[in-house]
């Protein structure tokens, strides 16, 4: 058994029919477009995963920056 119940022979027959219908040039363009779409999707997923981490780090830095002057004032009065 192959991919989800499709044998290798069935896959080859489907590819041969697609080649006859679309031709090599058009299949090459379809493959390139599909590859570009997958690459763009992966890049978007990676940047989306990195965005919350960067936002959290920025918020922590802002909290630390605002907390330090308050600590200095408290130490002066103590």
C-alpha positions as CSV (number, residue, x, y, z in Angstrom):
1,X,0.0,0.0,0.0
2,X,1.1,3.5,-0.8
3,X,-0.2,6.9,0.2
4,X,-3.6,6.6,1.8
5,X,-4.6,3.5,-0.1
6,X,-3.1,4.6,-3.4
7,X,-0.6,2.2,-4.9
8,X,2.5,3.2,-6.8
9,X,0.9,2.1,-10.1
10,X,-2.2,4.2,-9.5
11,X,-0.1,7.2,-8.7
12,X,2.0,6.7,-11.9
13,X,-1.2,6.5,-14.0
14,X,-2.6,9.7,-12.5
15,X,0.7,11.5,-13.1
16,X,0.8,10.3,-16.7
17,X,-2.8,11.5,-17.3
18,X,-1.9,14.9,-15.7
19,X,1.2,15.1,-18.0
20,X,-0.9,14.4,-21.1
21,X,-3.6,17.0,-20.1
22,X,-1.4,19.8,-18.9
23,X,1.9,19.3,-20.6
24,X,5.4,19.6,-19.1
25,X,5.7,23.4,-19.2
26,X,2.4,24.0,-17.4
27,X,3.1,21.3,-14.8
28,X,6.5,22.9,-14.2
29,X,4.8,26.2,-13.5
30,X,2.2,24.6,-11.3
31,X,4.9,22.9,-9.3
32,X,6.8,26.1,-8.9
33,X,3.7,28.0,-7.8
34,X,2.8,25.3,-5.3
35,X,6.3,25.3,-3.9
36,X,6.3,29.1,-3.6
37,X,3.0,28.9,-1.8
38,X,4.2,26.3,0.7
39,X,7.4,28.3,1.3
40,X,5.4,31.5,2.0
41,X,3.1,29.6,4.3
42,X,6.0,28.2,6.3
43,X,7.6,31.6,6.5
44,X,4.3,33.2,7.8
45,X,4.0,30.4,10.4
46,X,7.6,31.0,11.6
47,X,7.1,34.8,11.9
48,X,3.8,34.3,13.6
49,X,5.4,32.0,16.2
50,X,8.3,34.5,16.8
51,X,6.0,37.5,17.2
52,X,4.5,36.6,20.6
53,X,7.9,35.8,22.0
54,X,9.3,39.2,20.8
55,X,6.2,41.0,22.2
56,X,6.6,39.3,25.6
57,X,10.3,40.2,25.8
58,X,9.5,43.8,24.9
59,X,6.8,44.0,27.6
60,X,9.2,42.6,30.2
61,X,11.8,45.1,29.2
62,X,9.3,48.0,29.5
63,X,8.2,46.7,32.9
64,X,11.8,46.5,34.1
65,X,12.5,50.0,32.8
66,X,9.5,51.5,34.6
67,X,10.1,49.6,37.8
68,X,13.8,50.7,38.2
69,X,13.0,54.4,38.8
70,X,10.4,53.5,41.4
71,X,13.0,51.3,43.3
72,X,15.4,54.2,43.2
73,X,12.8,56.5,44.8
74,X,12.0,54.0,47.4
75,X,15.7,53.6,48.4
76,X,16.1,57.4,48.7
77,X,13.2,57.6,51.2
78,X,14.3,54.6,53.2
